[in-house]
Amino acid sequence: MFVGVRAALRFPRADRGVTVRVTIWLRSWVWGMTDSPNALTGVLTELGWKPEALARRLNNFAALHGRVEQMHPKTPYKWLHGDRPRSPWPVLVAALLSEELGRPITTADLGWGGDQVEAVSAISELILPWTAAGSLRAVRVVADAMSMERRILLTLLGTGMCAPAHEWLIARPEADAARSSGSPVSVGAVDHLDVIAGQLRRMDDQMGGDTLLPLARANLRYVLGLLGERRYTDTVGRRLHATAAELMRLAGWSAWESVQHAQAQRYWVAALHAAHAAGDRALGANIVGIMSVHAIDLGQIREAVTLAETARAGYPGASPRVGALLDLRAAEAHSCDGSVTECRRALDSAFDRLGDAPSSSGEPEWCYWIDEAQTHAFAGYCYLHLQDWGRARQHLRTALRLRDPSYARDGALDHIKLATTYLRQDRPEVDHAVTLATQAVQTLTGGVDSTYVVGHLAQLVKDFAPYRRRPAVRQLTEQATGLLTAH
């Protein structure tokens, strides 16, 4: 920004033998100074940041917390000059600076006064006892979307991501999930709700999770009414809590696919409470396993490994499919961490478990999708992380050959991952990659709505950039552009 400096200079005039006093304004670009320095100037000086650095970090910070807003690199210069940021930037600036400095910074501290929008942690109001009453409170908190209208949820990162899972791991079992007042809830009503949850799972397989969230929320509110107002036995109560947990797991998955990271975490923490009240360790472990996959997406690899191993430790059960699923998620976390031995050990365990005889109690209905095709797909993803292109390609081809065509979203992701192996190997096979990527685009354009999968497609399109002059690559990029723009 400009800083004005007035200087008086004296020049002798030869024609008259006098000295003329000339006053001029010197203006220069000086970072970190204003005509009236504000609090933000001092904070940036303390951090050693230029305004452009603040803008870059804010854009990354906003995206990490599920915000779509982005700013121009020069915008913070206006704030140093006295302009007030428009919402939601004041609270995001305060949150970012608080994180960087290790001490609380408020919008008022920055000279921007109070802000009607408040930034809160994703776990806000969800630090609750691990009881049936705590589960009911958790369901009520996440079902009440109105309470979050004037709040910005901040994604849990680092060790904070693991704390709810560790609490779940050591929490004492709930003794009684019955309720004694209100009209009774029949077993048949719970059966019907479980059928609806199963239908929502299959909608997600075929269409992706972006359109699922409103349906999951609507059914969750209905279950909340039953839990909070009706009478039921311990057996029915546990089933209702389990149904609520599964609906919140689905809602969290859908929120994640819509890039609402903090909202997804919020649903999963509440779902953990409900699964614990239900006494369903398999469902709880599944939720923690999903939190591990989400941590990978956020680049929190150490936490992903911790969550995956917490899920395995929390379910010593006999279901082969559940055990295989937890092994696969651990294998993916270890592959992202570069732990080849641990990754392969977990993959071997998963394949072995699938060959085991089913337990006498059967398998949870929600793990129907874990089969040989899905196991090969996970293995392909793991070897892709490890940059073992040959093994990745072998497993992904097998997954596509065995996969049920109704799993359209997963099929699209397999094609994207397989294309990546051809493009990133030492001698890229661009034509093979284009063919596979085109199949993924056609699937995503044909009714599958998944921001998560489209994000992987966006990365693949970037990988094609060195070959953009090729007609096939140019055509693929044009086909993908509309899809990427829409998301």
C-alpha positions in Angstrom: 0.0 0.0 0.0 1.1 3.6 -0.4 2.8 5.4 2.5 3.1 9.2 2.0 6.2 11.1 3.0 6.5 14.9 2.5 10.0 16.3 1.9 11.1 19.9 1.5 14.0 20.3 -1.0 15.8 23.5 -1.8 17.2 24.2 -5.3 19.3 27.3 -6.3 17.9 29.2 -9.3 20.8 30.4 -11.4 18.8 33.0 -13.2 17.8 34.9 -10.1 20.3 33.8 -7.5 17.6 32.7 -5.1 16.7 29.4 -3.5 13.3 27.9 -4.3 11.7 25.7 -1.7 9.8 22.8 -3.3 7.5 20.5 -1.4 6.9 17.1 -2.9 5.2 13.9 -1.8 7.2 10.7 -2.0 5.0 7.6 -2.2 6.3 4.1 -1.9 5.0 0.6 -1.5 5.8 -0.4 2.1 4.5 -3.7 3.3 3.1 -3.9 6.8 2.5 -0.2 7.3 -0.6 1.9 6.9 -1.5 5.6 7.4 -2.9 4.3 10.8 -1.4 0.9 11.6 -4.0 -1.6 12.9 -3.8 -4.8 15.0 -3.5 -7.1 11.9 -0.3 -5.3 10.9 1.3 -6.3 14.2 0.1 -9.9 14.0 1.5 -10.3 10.5 4.8 -8.8 11.6 5.0 -11.2 14.5 4.4 -14.1 12.1 6.6 -12.8 9.4 3.9 -13.0 6.8 3.2 -10.7 3.9 -0.4 -10.1 2.9 -0.1 -12.5 0.0 1.0 -15.2 2.4 -2.0 -14.5 4.6 -4.3 -14.8 1.6 -2.8 -18.0 0.5 -3.0 -19.6 3.9 -6.6 -18.4 4.4 -7.6 -20.0 1.1 -6.1 -23.3 2.1 -7.6 -22.9 5.6 -11.1 -22.2 4.2 -10.9 -25.2 1.9 -9.7 -27.5 4.7 -12.7 -26.5 6.7 -15.1 -27.2 3.9 -15.6 -23.6 2.7 -16.0 -22.7 -0.9 -15.0 -19.0 -0.6 -11.6 -18.0 -2.0 -9.9 -14.6 -2.1 -7.5 -12.7 -4.3 -3.9 -12.6 -3.1 -4.0 -8.8 -2.8 -7.2 -8.6 -0.7 -5.5 -8.4 2.7 -3.9 -5.1 1.7 -7.3 -3.6 1.9 -7.7 -4.9 5.5 -4.4 -3.3 6.5 -5.6 -0.1 5.1 -8.7 -0.2 7.3 -11.3 -2.1 5.3 -13.3 -4.7 7.2 -13.4 -8.2 5.6 -16.8 -9.5 4.5 -18.2 -12.6 6.2 -17.0 -15.3 6.8 -13.4 -14.0 6.5 -13.3 -12.2 9.9 -13.8 -15.4 11.9 -11.7 -17.5 9.6 -8.8 -15.0 9.9 -9.2 -15.0 13.7 -9.3 -18.9 13.8 -6.2 -19.2 11.5 -4.2 -16.7 13.5 -5.2 -18.3 16.8 -3.9 -21.7 15.4 -0.7 -20.2 14.2 0.1 -18.1 17.3 -1.1 -20.7 19.8 -3.2 -18.1 21.6 -6.8 -16.9 21.2 -7.3 -14.1 18.6 -10.8 -12.7 18.2 -12.3 -10.5 15.5 -12.4 -7.7 18.2 -8.7 -8.1 18.7 -8.2 -7.4 15.1 -10.3 -4.2 15.2 -13.2 -5.6 13.4 -15.7 -5.7 16.3 -17.9 -8.6 17.0 -19.0 -10.9 14.2 -22.5 -12.4 14.0 -20.9 -15.6 12.6 -19.1 -17.7 15.2 -16.4 -20.3 14.5 -16.7 -23.5 16.6 -15.1 -26.9 16.6 -16.8 -29.8 14.8 -17.1 -31.5 18.2 -19.0 -28.5 19.8 -21.8 -29.7 22.1 -20.8 -33.3 21.5 -18.5 -33.9 24.5 -21.1 -36.1 26.2 -21.3 -39.2 28.5 -21.2 -42.6 26.8 -24.7 -43.5 27.9 -28.1 -43.9 26.3 -28.9 -40.4 27.5 -25.7 -39.1 25.9 -26.5 -40.8 22.7 -30.0 -39.2 22.6 -28.4 -35.8 23.3 -25.9 -36.4 20.4 -28.6 -37.3 18.0 -30.6 -34.2 19.0 -27.6 -31.9 18.6 -26.8 -33.0 15.0 -30.4 -33.3 14.0 -31.0 -29.6 14.9 -29.4 -28.0 11.8 -30.8 -24.6 12.9 -28.4 -24.4 15.8 -25.5 -24.2 13.3 -26.9 -21.5 10.9 -24.8 -18.7 12.3 -21.7 -20.9 13.0 -18.7 -22.0 11.0 -17.6 -25.5 11.9 -13.9 -26.0 12.1 -12.6 -29.5 11.1 -10.9 -31.6 13.7 -7.3 -32.1 12.9 -4.3 -33.7 14.5 -4.8 -35.5 17.8 -8.2 -34.0 18.1 -9.4 -36.3 15.4 -8.6 -39.4 17.5 -10.0 -38.3 20.9 -13.6 -39.4 20.3 -12.5 -42.8 19.0 -10.3 -43.4 22.0 -13.1 -42.5 24.3 -15.4 -45.0 22.5 -12.7 -47.7 22.8 -12.5 -47.5 26.6 -16.1 -46.5 27.4 -18.1 -48.8 29.7 -21.0 -50.7 28.1 -24.5 -49.2 28.5 -26.5 -51.1 31.1 -30.0 -50.3 29.9 -31.4 -48.5 26.8 -35.1 -48.8 27.7 -37.5 -45.9 28.0 -40.6 -46.2 30.3 -43.0 -43.4 29.1 -44.9 -42.7 26.0 -46.7 -45.0 23.5 -44.8 -48.2 22.7 -42.5 -48.7 19.7 -43.0 -52.0 18.0 -40.3 -54.3 16.7 -42.0 -54.0 13.3 -41.4 -50.2 13.2 -37.7 -50.7 13.8 -37.6 -53.4 11.1 -39.2 -50.9 8.7 -36.6 -48.2 9.6 -33.8 -50.7 9.0 -35.2 -51.4 5.5 -35.1 -47.7 4.7 -31.5 -47.4 5.9 -30.6 -50.3 3.6 -32.3 -48.6 0.7 -30.3 -45.4 1.4 -27.1 -47.5 1.3 -27.9 -48.9 -2.1 -28.8 -45.4 -3.4 -25.4 -44.3 -2.4 -23.8 -47.3 -4.3 -25.6 -46.3 -7.5 -25.9 -42.5 -7.4 -23.2 -41.3 -5.0 -23.7 -39.6 -1.7 -24.2 -36.0 -2.7 -28.0 -36.4 -3.0 -28.3 -38.6 0.1 -27.9 -36.1 2.9 -31.5 -34.7 3.0 -33.0 -38.2 3.1 -30.7 -39.4 5.9 -31.5 -36.2 7.9 -35.3 -36.6 7.5 -35.2 -40.2 8.7 -32.8 -39.3 11.5 -35.3 -36.8 12.8 -38.0 -39.4 12.8 -35.9 -41.8 14.8 -35.0 -39.0 17.2 -38.8 -38.6 17.9 -39.1 -42.3 18.7 -36.0 -42.2 21.0 -37.0 -39.1 22.9 -40.8 -39.5 23.1 -41.9 -43.1 22.9 -41.7 -46.1 25.2 -39.5 -49.2 24.3 -37.8 -52.1 25.8 -34.0 -52.4 26.2 -33.9 -54.6 23.0 -35.9 -52.1 20.9 -34.0 -49.2 22.4 -30.7 -50.6 21.4 -31.9 -51.2 17.9 -33.2 -47.6 17.6 -29.8 -46.3 18.7 -28.2 -48.6 16.1 -30.5 -47.3 13.4 -29.7 -43.7 14.4 -26.0 -44.5 14.3 -26.3 -46.0 10.8 -28.3 -43.0 9.5 -25.7 -40.6 11.0 -22.9 -42.7 9.5 -24.6 -42.3 6.1 -25.2 -38.6 6.7 -21.5 -38.1 7.5 -20.4 -40.0 4.4 -22.7 -37.8 2.3 -21.5 -34.6 3.9 -17.9 -35.7 3.2 -18.7 -36.4 -0.4 -20.1 -32.9 -0.5 -16.8 -31.6 1.0 -18.4 -30.6 4.3 -15.5 -32.1 6.4 -16.5 -30.7 9.8 -20.1 -31.6 9.3 -19.1 -35.1 8.4 -17.0 -35.4 11.6 -19.9 -34.1 13.6 -22.2 -36.8 12.4 -19.6 -39.6 13.0 -18.9 -38.5 16.6 -22.6 -38.6 17.3 -22.9 -41.9 15.5 -20.2 -43.4 17.7 -22.3 -42.4 20.8 -25.3 -44.1 19.3 -23.5 -47.2 18.3 -22.1 -47.5 21.8 -25.5 -47.1 23.4 -26.7 -49.9 21.1 -23.9 -52.1 22.2 -22.9 -52.6 18.6 -19.1 -52.8 18.5 -19.0 -53.8 14.8 -20.9 -50.6 13.8 -18.7 -48.4 16.1 -15.6 -49.9 14.6 -16.9 -49.3 11.1 -17.5 -45.6 12.0 -14.0 -45.2 13.3 -12.7 -46.9 10.2 -14.5 -44.3 8.0 -13.0 -41.6 10.1 -9.6 -43.1 9.3 -10.3 -42.9 5.5 -11.4 -39.3 6.0 -8.2 -38.4 7.8 -6.3 -39.7 4.7 -8.3 -37.3 2.6 -7.3 -34.4 4.9 -3.7 -35.4 4.7 -3.6 -36.4 8.4 -1.8 -39.7 7.8 -0.5 -40.4 11.3 -4.0 -39.9 12.7 -5.4 -42.1 9.9 -3.2 -45.0 11.1 -4.2 -44.4 14.7 -7.9 -44.4 13.9 -7.6 -47.5 11.7 -5.8 -49.5 14.4 -8.2 -48.2 17.0 -11.1 -49.6 14.9 -9.4 -53.0 14.7 -8.7 -53.0 18.5 -12.3 -52.0 19.2 -13.8 -55.0 17.4 -12.5 -58.4 18.4 -15.6 -60.0 16.9 -16.1 -63.0 14.7 -17.6 -61.5 11.5 -15.2 -62.2 8.6 -16.5 -59.4 6.5 -16.3 -56.8 9.3 -12.8 -58.0 10.1 -11.7 -57.8 6.5 -13.1 -54.3 6.1 -11.2 -53.1 9.2 -8.0 -54.8 7.8 -8.5 -53.0 4.5 -8.8 -49.6 6.0 -5.7 -50.2 8.1 -3.8 -51.4 5.0 -4.7 -48.1 3.2 -3.6 -46.0 6.1 -0.3 -47.8 6.4 0.2 -47.5 2.6 -0.2 -43.7 2.8 2.3 -43.8 5.7 4.8 -45.7 3.4 4.7 -48.8 5.8 5.0 -51.5 3.1 5.3 -54.4 5.6 2.3 -53.4 7.7 0.2 -52.7 4.6 0.9 -56.1 3.1 0.2 -57.8 6.4 -3.2 -56.1 6.7 -4.0 -57.0 3.1 -3.1 -60.6 3.6 -5.3 -60.7 6.7 -8.3 -59.2 4.8 -8.1 -61.8 1.9 -7.7 -64.6 4.5 -10.8 -63.4 6.4 -12.9 -63.4 3.3 -12.2 -67.0 2.9 -13.4 -67.8 6.5 -16.7 -69.4 7.1 -19.4 -67.0 8.2 -20.0 -66.7 11.9 -23.1 -68.4 13.5 -24.5 -65.0 14.3 -24.3 -63.9 10.6 -22.9 -60.7 9.2 -24.1 -57.1 9.7 -26.3 -56.1 6.8 -24.3 -52.9 6.2 -21.1 -54.8 5.3 -22.8 -56.5 2.2 -20.4 -54.6 -0.1 -17.2 -56.1 1.2 -16.5 -58.9 -1.3 -13.6 -60.1 -3.4 -14.0 -57.2 -5.9 -13.9 -54.6 -3.2 -10.9 -56.2 -1.5 -9.0 -56.1 -4.8 -10.0 -52.5 -5.2 -8.6 -51.6 -1.8 -5.4 -53.5 -2.6 -5.1 -51.5 -5.8 -5.5 -48.2 -4.0 -2.8 -49.3 -1.4 -0.2 -50.2 -4.1 -1.1 -47.0 -5.9 -0.1 -45.1 -2.7 3.1 -47.2 -2.6 3.8 -46.4 -6.3 3.9 -50.1 -7.1 2.1 -49.5 -10.4 2.2 -53.1 -11.6 0.6 -54.6 -8.5 -1.9 -51.7 -8.3 -2.9 -52.3 -11.9 -3.3 -56.1 -11.4 -5.7 -55.6 -8.4 -7.7 -52.8 -10.0 -8.2 -54.8 -13.2 -9.4 -57.8 -11.1 -11.8 -55.4 -9.2 -13.3 -54.1 -12.3 -13.8 -57.6 -13.7 -15.5 -58.9 -10.6 -17.4 -55.8 -9.5 -21.2 -55.6 -9.6 -22.1 -53.0 -12.3 -24.7 -51.5 -9.9 -21.8 -50.1 -7.8 -21.4 -47.3 -10.4 -19.6 -44.8 -8.2 -16.9 -47.3 -7.1 -16.5 -48.4 -10.7 -15.8 -44.8 -11.7 -13.2 -44.5 -9.0 -11.6 -47.8 -10.1 -11.2 -46.5 -13.6 -9.7 -43.2 -12.4 -7.2 -45.1 -10.2 -6.3 -47.5 -13.0 -5.8 -44.6 -15.4 -3.5 -43.1 -12.9 -1.2 -46.2 -12.8 -0.7 -45.8 -16.6 0.0 -42.1 -16.4 2.4 -42.1 -13.5 4.6 -45.1 -14.4 8.1 -44.5 -15.7 7.0 -44.8 -19.3 3.4 -43.3 -19.4 0.8 -45.0 -21.6 -1.3 -42.0 -22.3 -3.8 -43.6 -24.7 -4.7 -46.3 -22.1 -5.1 -43.7 -19.5 -7.4 -41.6 -21.7 -9.6 -44.6 -22.5 -10.0 -45.4 -18.8 -10.6 -41.8 -17.8 -13.2 -41.4 -20.5 -15.1 -44.3 -19.0 -15.1 -42.7 -15.6 -16.3 -39.4 -17.0 -19.2 -41.1 -18.8 -20.2 -42.9 -15.6 -20.0 -39.7 -13.5 -22.0 -37.8 -16.2 -24.6 -40.5 -16.4 -26.2 -40.0 -13.0 -23.5 -40.6 -10.3 -23.2 -37.5 -8.1 -20.1 -37.7 -6.0 -17.9 -34.7 -5.3 -15.4 -37.1 -3.7 -14.9 -39.1 -6.9 -14.9 -36.0 -9.1 -12.1 -34.6 -6.9 -10.0 -37.7 -7.9 -10.9 -37.0 -11.5 -9.7 -33.4 -11.2 -6.3 -34.6 -10.0 -6.2 -37.0 -13.0 -6.9 -34.2 -15.4 -4.0 -32.3 -13.9 -1.8 -35.3 -14.5 -2.7 -35.1 -18.1 -1.5 -31.5 -18.4 1.9 -32.4 -20.0 0.1 -34.1 -22.8 -2.7 -31.5 -23.4 -1.7 -31.0 -27.0 -2.7 -34.5 -27.9 -6.2 -34.6 -29.5 -7.4 -37.4 -27.3 -6.3 -35.6 -24.2 -7.8 -32.3 -25.3 -11.1 -34.1 -26.0 -11.1 -35.8 -22.6 -10.3 -32.4 -20.9 -13.2 -30.8 -22.7 -15.6 -33.6 -21.6 -14.4 -33.4 -18.0 -14.6 -29.6 -17.8 -18.3 -29.3 -17.4 -18.3 -32.0 -14.7 -15.5 -30.4 -12.8 -17.1 -26.9 -13.0 -20.4 -28.3 -11.7 -18.7 -29.5 -8.6 
